[in-house]
Amino acid sequence: MTVTASPVASPREDTELSVQHERPYLLIVWDDPVNLMSYVAFVFRSYFGFSAERADELMLRVHHDGQAVVASGSKERMEADVVAMHGYGLQATLRQVDA
């Protein structure tokens, strides 16, 4: 009788791969000298569905701090949101959450 071993990843490798895939991505909107604060708040309300209060809070964070994390989620979703923000004329990038 012959026994053959099948290649199996070690548990540590499996964990590292799954942790890497589970880390969400952040959508960061950056301040710019072009868009009015009211327009940025409008974009946050209309695209993300934020309340006026939440949209204003994020808009002020962008204005005062130079940037704000506006959303988080899967890479694909955040890439789509970055493209949408660019479509509105806002500067936006995505970054994966640090481990």
C-alpha positions in Angstrom: 0.0 0.0 0.0 1.4 3.4 -1.0 0.6 6.6 0.9 1.1 10.0 -0.7 1.0 13.3 1.0 -1.1 16.0 -0.5 0.3 19.6 -0.4 -1.5 21.5 2.3 -0.7 25.0 3.5 0.3 25.4 7.0 -2.3 26.9 9.4 -0.1 30.0 9.8 0.0 30.6 6.0 -3.8 30.2 5.8 -4.3 32.7 8.6 -1.9 35.3 7.2 -3.7 35.1 3.8 -7.2 35.4 5.3 -6.2 38.3 7.6 -4.7 40.1 4.6 -7.9 39.7 2.7 -10.1 40.8 5.6 -8.4 44.1 6.3 -10.7 46.8 4.9 -9.7 49.7 2.7 -10.3 53.4 3.6 -11.6 56.0 1.3 -9.8 59.3 2.0 -11.0 62.6 0.6 -8.4 65.4 0.4 -8.8 69.1 0.8 -8.3 71.1 -2.4 -8.4 74.9 -3.2 -11.1 74.4 -5.9 -14.3 73.0 -4.4 -16.5 74.9 -2.0 -17.2 73.4 1.4 -20.9 73.4 0.7 -20.3 71.4 -2.5 -18.2 68.8 -0.6 -20.9 68.4 2.0 -23.5 68.1 -0.9 -21.4 65.3 -2.5 -21.2 63.4 0.9 -25.0 63.7 1.4 -26.0 62.8 -2.2 -23.5 60.0 -2.9 -23.1 58.4 0.6 -26.5 59.3 1.9 -25.0 61.0 5.0 -27.2 63.2 7.1 -26.5 67.0 6.8 -24.8 66.9 10.2 -22.5 64.0 9.3 -21.7 65.4 5.9 -20.8 68.8 7.5 -18.7 67.1 10.1 -16.7 65.2 7.5 -16.4 68.3 5.2 -15.0 70.3 8.1 -12.5 67.6 8.9 -11.4 67.7 5.2 -11.1 71.4 5.4 -9.3 71.8 8.7 -7.2 68.6 8.7 -6.5 68.4 5.0 -8.2 65.0 4.7 -10.8 62.7 6.2 -11.7 59.0 6.1 -15.1 59.1 4.6 -15.8 55.3 4.1 -14.3 51.9 4.6 -14.9 48.5 3.1 -13.7 46.1 0.4 -11.1 47.1 -2.0 -13.5 46.9 -4.9 -16.1 49.0 -3.2 -13.6 51.7 -2.2 -12.1 51.7 -5.7 -15.6 52.4 -7.0 -16.1 55.2 -4.5 -12.7 56.8 -5.4 -13.8 56.8 -9.0 -17.1 58.4 -8.0 -15.4 61.1 -6.0 -13.2 61.9 -8.9 -16.3 62.1 -11.0 -17.6 64.8 -8.6 -14.3 66.6 -8.9 -13.0 65.7 -5.5 -9.5 64.4 -4.7 -9.7 61.0 -3.2 -7.5 57.9 -2.6 -7.8 54.6 -0.9 -5.5 52.9 1.6 -5.6 49.5 3.3 -6.0 49.5 7.0 -2.7 48.8 8.8 -2.4 45.3 10.3 
